[in-house]
Amino acid sequence: GMTATADITVKKIENAILIPSAALRFTPPVQEEKKPSTGLVGSLLPRPPSSASKQREDVAANKQQQRVWTLKDGQLSAIPVTIGSTDGNMTEVVAGEIKPGMPLVVDTVSVVK
């Protein structure tokens, strides 16, 4: 048999700001708070949904409006962006305070002390 390789251009976008798609999937780690013990009864009762799950629902409801993170003075800072086309690895930013070359957070590293 014979084989062939083809590149099919579906959409061509020029002069676009591209960011790693991993930056759109990043969510800051939740700091564990010391909560007072509620005992056996409190541990068995259902809790209201956390704000993190609410945030995920909001993002799922509106895929085009998302948030990316950068570091300002050593602190995470959220930047709202409107996204366009993607190839799975890189995503076009059509609106937001993103500039070419701006460093974005895509993952965290935790150090065990």
Beta strands, then each sheet from edge to edge (+ up, - down):
strand 1: 17-20
strand 2: 65-72
strand 3: 75-86
strand 4: 90-96
sheet 1: 1+ 4- 3+ 2-
end
